[in-house]
């Protein structure tokens, strides 16, 4: 009910009470008891009306609060959805950048191109599993292709020697260390990324194929560690990597 309507009703009641108090027309006459009764009744009605109005306001206020809470929850939900959208867009952008970088590195040629391209494509997975992507076949296909073209010379461009069946290499700081340890140290960032991938709740999306690719990756490194003087991967290994069963 509008406030002006409330004011009008109260004003009319007041005028009526005032009229009864001033009325002296004969034979119409109101005694003291009747007057008090009428005034009391009118005041009771006014009080009851005011109380009813306050109850009505309380109910309306409760409904307004409920509606405001609903709108607040809706706004919060929309805000969360928008934030999630921005986050996914960020991951999609980073994924695209890493994939393009990997392909450009591979196409640039050179002894180290396949291993560097593999590392960049591997890094793309960190962003990829945070997106809505469900098809990873193309990414893993390229990773297999890169593995098949690894060259032992990617890690042994400097001089290396053999001693008791173990190969040693002189690194950029002129330190002699085992070739296997040198290769693992060079690939430490990639191994750390692999740990992050496995800890990610979304890892289940790529777990099976990722494990198969990384198994082929480890096997390629073993070949390089065992035969650092061989520039290309064995043909049977290439077939195994490119045509998994």
VMD Tcl script that draws the C-alpha trace (Angstrom):
set ca {
  {0.00 0.00 0.00}
  {1.27 3.47 -0.87}
  {2.30 5.83 1.93}
  {-0.02 8.58 0.73}
  {-3.00 6.23 1.08}
  {-2.00 5.46 4.67}
  {-1.75 9.15 5.42}
  {-5.19 9.82 3.94}
  {-6.86 7.11 6.05}
  {-5.21 8.35 9.24}
  {-6.23 11.92 8.40}
  {-9.87 10.89 7.89}
  {-9.88 9.02 11.20}
  {-8.47 12.07 12.96}
  {-11.10 14.35 11.40}
  {-13.86 11.95 12.43}
  {-12.63 11.87 16.02}
  {-12.36 15.67 16.03}
  {-15.87 15.99 14.63}
  {-17.33 13.84 17.38}
  {-15.56 15.94 19.99}
  {-17.07 19.18 18.64}
  {-20.54 17.88 17.79}
  {-23.29 19.57 19.96}
  {-26.32 19.25 17.65}
  {-29.66 18.50 19.39}
  {-31.21 15.95 19.68}
  {-28.08 14.15 18.56}
  {-25.92 14.10 21.62}
  {-23.01 11.98 22.63}
  {-22.40 11.37 26.29}
  {-19.08 11.23 28.01}
  {-19.00 7.40 28.06}
  {-20.01 7.15 24.41}
  {-17.42 9.70 23.45}
  {-14.66 7.85 25.27}
  {-15.83 4.58 23.69}
  {-15.83 6.02 20.20}
  {-12.41 7.61 20.63}
  {-11.00 4.41 22.08}
  {-12.44 2.38 19.21}
  {-11.06 4.72 16.60}
  {-7.66 4.78 18.26}
  {-7.69 0.99 18.48}
  {-8.49 0.79 14.79}
  {-5.69 3.22 14.01}
  {-3.21 1.26 16.12}
  {-4.36 -2.02 14.56}
  {-4.01 -0.50 11.12}
  {-0.51 0.79 11.88}
  {0.54 -2.57 13.31}
  {-0.89 -4.36 10.29}
  {0.95 -1.99 8.02}
  {4.23 -2.66 9.86}
  {3.66 -6.41 9.53}
  {3.00 -5.91 5.85}
  {6.21 -3.89 5.54}
  {8.16 -6.57 7.40}
  {6.89 -9.24 5.00}
  {7.70 -7.06 2.00}
  {11.14 -6.29 3.42}
  {11.78 -9.99 3.92}
  {10.79 -10.66 0.31}
  {13.00 -7.81 -0.88}
  {15.97 -9.17 1.09}
  {15.33 -12.62 -0.34}
  {15.20 -11.20 -3.87}
  {18.37 -9.19 -3.30}
  {20.14 -12.32 -2.09}
  {18.97 -14.19 -5.17}
  {20.26 -11.43 -7.42}
  {23.54 -11.33 -5.51}
  {24.03 -15.09 -5.92}
  {23.16 -14.80 -9.61}
  {25.63 -11.96 -10.07}
  {28.31 -13.91 -8.20}
  {27.67 -16.97 -10.36}
  {27.88 -14.92 -13.55}
  {31.08 -13.26 -12.28}
  {32.63 -16.66 -11.51}
  {31.65 -17.94 -14.95}
  {33.22 -14.88 -16.56}
  {36.43 -15.36 -14.56}
  {36.55 -19.02 -15.59}
  {36.05 -17.95 -19.20}
  {38.96 -15.51 -18.98}
  {41.17 -18.16 -17.37}
  {40.34 -20.67 -20.10}
  {41.03 -18.04 -22.75}
  {44.41 -17.42 -21.15}
  {45.25 -21.13 -21.23}
  {44.03 -21.47 -24.82}
  {46.23 -18.55 -25.88}
  {49.27 -20.02 -24.15}
  {48.56 -23.44 -25.62}
  {48.38 -21.99 -29.12}
  {51.59 -20.02 -28.62}
  {53.50 -23.11 -27.41}
  {52.22 -25.31 -30.24}
  {53.12 -22.73 -32.91}
  {56.56 -22.28 -31.31}
  {57.11 -26.06 -31.38}
  {56.19 -26.32 -35.05}
  {58.36 -23.35 -35.99}
  {61.30 -24.82 -34.07}
  {60.88 -28.18 -35.76}
  {60.62 -26.64 -39.23}
  {63.72 -24.52 -38.65}
  {65.83 -27.66 -39.03}
  {69.04 -28.44 -37.24}
  {70.26 -31.20 -34.96}
  {68.56 -29.87 -31.84}
  {65.24 -28.93 -33.51}
  {63.32 -32.19 -32.78}
  {64.25 -32.31 -29.07}
  {63.53 -28.60 -28.60}
  {60.23 -28.90 -30.47}
  {59.30 -31.86 -28.27}
  {60.02 -29.82 -25.13}
  {57.85 -26.94 -26.36}
  {54.99 -29.26 -27.32}
  {55.30 -30.91 -23.91}
  {55.08 -27.48 -22.29}
  {51.88 -26.81 -24.28}
  {50.21 -29.68 -22.41}
  {50.38 -27.70 -19.16}
  {47.96 -25.18 -20.65}
  {46.08 -27.62 -22.85}
  {44.69 -29.74 -20.00}
  {43.22 -26.59 -18.43}
  {41.10 -25.92 -21.52}
  {37.99 -27.67 -22.83}
  {40.05 -29.66 -25.33}
  {39.12 -33.33 -25.53}
  {41.14 -34.42 -28.59}
  {44.89 -34.68 -28.01}
  {45.67 -37.06 -30.84}
  {47.25 -34.40 -33.05}
  {49.52 -33.13 -30.24}
  {50.77 -36.60 -29.33}
  {51.19 -37.51 -33.00}
  {53.61 -34.60 -33.40}
  {55.41 -35.49 -30.19}
  {55.96 -39.01 -31.56}
  {57.22 -37.55 -34.81}
  {59.73 -35.38 -32.95}
  {60.96 -38.37 -30.90}
  {61.54 -40.45 -34.04}
  {63.89 -37.76 -35.32}
  {65.99 -37.30 -32.20}
  {69.71 -37.19 -32.83}
  {72.38 -38.24 -30.38}
  {74.37 -35.21 -31.54}
  {71.73 -32.95 -29.96}
  {73.51 -33.60 -26.64}
  {76.98 -34.56 -27.80}
  {78.03 -31.69 -30.01}
  {81.13 -31.36 -27.85}
  {83.77 -34.03 -27.40}
  {82.92 -37.18 -25.48}
  {84.93 -40.18 -24.41}
  {84.25 -43.72 -23.33}
  {85.64 -45.31 -20.19}
  {84.61 -48.76 -19.03}
  {81.44 -48.75 -21.08}
  {80.38 -45.35 -19.69}
  {80.39 -42.24 -21.86}
  {81.65 -38.90 -20.58}
  {81.25 -35.43 -22.06}
  {82.88 -32.08 -21.55}
  {80.09 -29.54 -20.94}
  {80.09 -25.83 -21.72}
  {81.88 -25.10 -18.46}
  {84.69 -27.48 -19.39}
  {83.59 -29.95 -16.75}
  {83.71 -33.65 -17.52}
  {80.63 -35.58 -16.44}
  {78.74 -38.67 -17.37}
  {76.74 -38.30 -20.57}
  {73.64 -39.76 -18.91}
  {73.85 -37.21 -16.09}
  {74.48 -34.39 -18.53}
  {71.41 -35.30 -20.60}
  {69.20 -35.55 -17.49}
  {70.41 -32.15 -16.26}
  {69.60 -30.59 -19.63}
  {66.07 -32.05 -19.49}
  {65.38 -31.14 -15.86}
  {62.77 -28.43 -16.73}
  {60.88 -30.96 -18.86}
  {60.88 -33.51 -16.03}
  {59.59 -30.87 -13.60}
  {56.77 -30.03 -16.02}
  {55.92 -33.72 -16.18}
  {55.56 -33.78 -12.39}
  {53.19 -30.80 -12.54}
  {51.14 -32.50 -15.23}
  {50.72 -35.65 -13.17}
  {49.61 -33.65 -10.12}
  {46.96 -31.80 -12.12}
  {43.39 -33.15 -11.57}
  {42.82 -32.92 -15.34}
  {45.73 -35.25 -16.05}
  {43.25 -38.12 -16.42}
  {42.32 -36.68 -19.82}
  {45.76 -37.48 -21.24}
  {47.17 -40.03 -18.81}
  {47.15 -43.15 -21.02}
  {48.61 -41.62 -24.19}
  {50.96 -39.35 -22.26}
  {52.51 -42.33 -20.47}
  {52.98 -44.14 -23.78}
  {54.67 -41.13 -25.40}
  {56.94 -40.52 -22.43}
  {57.90 -44.17 -22.42}
  {59.01 -43.79 -26.05}
  {60.81 -40.57 -25.08}
  {62.73 -42.37 -22.30}
  {63.63 -45.17 -24.69}
  {64.99 -42.68 -27.22}
  {67.17 -41.14 -24.52}
  {68.47 -44.57 -23.54}
  {69.48 -45.16 -27.15}
  {71.36 -41.86 -27.19}
  {73.07 -42.62 -23.86}
  {74.12 -46.08 -25.06}
  {75.20 -45.01 -28.57}
  {76.10 -41.31 -28.56}
  {78.01 -41.65 -31.83}
  {74.86 -42.58 -33.78}
  {73.18 -39.56 -35.34}
  {69.74 -41.02 -36.06}
  {67.29 -43.30 -34.30}
  {67.20 -46.97 -35.45}
  {64.57 -47.72 -38.11}
  {62.78 -50.33 -36.01}
  {62.47 -47.79 -33.18}
  {61.07 -45.17 -35.56}
  {58.39 -47.60 -36.77}
  {57.55 -48.51 -33.20}
  {57.15 -44.86 -32.20}
  {55.23 -43.68 -35.27}
  {52.91 -46.70 -35.44}
  {52.00 -47.61 -31.85}
  {49.82 -50.66 -31.41}
}
mol new
graphics top color blue
foreach p $ca { graphics top sphere $p radius 0.5 }
foreach p [lrange $ca 0 end-1] q [lrange $ca 1 end] { graphics top cylinder $p $q radius 0.2 }
display resetview
